[in-house]
Amino acid sequence: MDLQQPVVMEDEIDLREILLALWRGKWIILGLMIAAAAVAAIGGRILLTPSYEAVAALLIVPPTYQSAIEPEPLPLETYRALALTPSIASQVIERLQLTDEGNKPLGASDVLKAVQVDVSAGPDSSGGRAGMLNIKVSWSDPVIARDIANAWADVFMRDTAWIRKSESDEIARVILNQFVATEEALNEAEDQLLRFRIANSIPRASQQVELLSSHLGERHRYMLKLQADLEIKRNRLDTLSGQLSALEHEGQWLGLLTHDIDKLSDNGNAARKRIIDAVRQLVAAKKALRDFEDNAEIALLEQELASELEALSSYKKGLTVLVAQVPQLEARARALTVSLEKHDKTMFLSRSLTTDAMWTAISSGSEALEQLQDFRLVDEVPNPTYQELEKSLANTETELASLPEKIQGYEKLINASVQRIVDLNQTLRELYSQREALEEEVAVTADVYDSLKAQYLSLKKEWLELANEVSLLEAELKLASEQVRRNEEEFVNAEGSLLQLTLEEEQLTRNVASLKQTYKVLAEQAENARLAEMQATGDVRFVSPAVAPRTPSGPNHKLNIVIAALLGGMIGLGVVLVKNMLMEPAN
């Protein structure tokens, strides 16, 4: 069964064919463009209502000379927002009696749609507060468009003028009321100051304060001397306390060996760090010495050395004995050899046959037995003396032969023991040297530790002495301060009375001066307020009233015809391309 592979068809676009197709359909495209333009021209004339635009120009000019109480001019954008309020639209509708096709009054929103306000700032305007405001009204009737624009400008000018005048009137009323109240307060303050000066005598109170101040000064000088001495001793005590605090832990000296020094921190203090380091070095030195004593086993090595010396002595004695035995054994061997030569190796023994009862029973008679007794037997047997001598000689020779080996063995033992003793002595000397170095290190660290401890005890003793002196000075100062306190109470009461009188007089004087200054300022402002109230006008000026336009501002028929022609041409292009695609045969 054959599988057919799908054939991929690729359509290629030929630009030349498209251009030829468009050229062939050029009359269709041109006809649609002309038709669309004609429809737009005729329909625009018939269906679209013409619109007329009237423009009223207003000039916004802030006053050249402005008093302090007059409100600041508004920004141009604020004027634009005020010009487009529904309130103005309602007033214009009511003034012009604007109605719709059903003879009903128009709504404010209907008129606002036809109004446009443009703001332009002048080239020399400061802060965007001076410029032109153009009110544009688009309406189907040119007369109504003109009337709306002019009425809108008039209502806007009247409203802004009212806003400015109401603000000025409010400010003037407030200033005038404040001026009257200030005048009454000034009269009352002057009367109070006069009555106070008549009722109180400030010079007499001042003399009493000076006498008390002189007596109090003497007491203060004495107390200041005590305070100076106390301050010096307190500073020294605080310094010592700080030093001791750095050297202590929970009220005890930091360097006590009972503390767990690894859990303590130096807190960045150099003296505290020295103590901790000294304790650590002392503990480390003692530990190193203990570890050395535990690991070195000097006593065991000394016992081993003594044992080795005893063994060496024993070896030397044994060697001496063996060396002394050599000539003895040689002499004994010679003596045994001589003695052995003097004895026979065997000896002969003669004996009768037997006298046993067996032979007696065997024999038949006594005669035969007697004859038997006459017979003698001779035996050759080893000589026991010779054998003993021979054995002794063999033993002596064997012992003599083994002596060199034994002597050599003792000599080896002696050499090994001597080497071992030398090694032990060397080891012990090294260990003694190490122990001496460790003991010296312990002694040095102990000296440093004891020195730091002595410094701490010295500081502690000085601190206790200063603490006692400070306590005495504090008690003496307390008595002096009690006397000063009583004197101060008298002085303070007198001075307080004087100060109270002075403050009351100053307060009354300041109040009068302040009220005079306020009265003067308010008098000027009241005069300005009266002038501003009479001169208050608006910032908006009617520059150019609107006129009825002769020609409509819209719609733009030429632009509509051009747009319609372009749309017709695009539709014609689409029609020609679709027609060309339908006429081509399918591949």
Secondary structure by P-SEA (a helix, b strand, c coil): cccccbbbbbbbbbaaaaaaaaaaaaaaaaaaaaaaaaaaaaaaaccbbbbbbbbbbbbbbccccccccccccccaaaaaaaaacaaaaaaaaaaacccccccccccaaaaaaabbbbbbbcccccccccbbbbbbbbcccaaaaaaaaaaaaaaaaaaaaaaaaaaaaaaaaaaaaaaaaaaaaaaaaaaaaaaaaaaccaaaaaaaaaaaaaaaaaaaaaaaaaaaaaaaaaaaaaaaaaaaaaaccccccccccccccccccccccaaaaaaaaaaaaaaaaaaaaaaaaaccaaaaaaaaaaaaaaaaaaaaaaaaaaaaaaaaaaaaaaaaaaaaaaccccbbbbbcccccaaaaaacccaaaaaaaaabbbbbbbccaaaaaaaaaaaaaaaaaaaaaaaaaaaaaaaaaaaaaaaaaaaaaaaaaaaaaaaaaaaaaaaaaaaaaaaaaaaaaaaaaaaaaaaaaaaaaaaaaaaaaaaaaaaaaaaaaaaaaaaaaaaaaaaaaaaaaaaaaaaaaaaaaaaaaaaacccccccccccccccccccccaaaaaaaaaaaaaaaaaaaaaaaaaaacccc
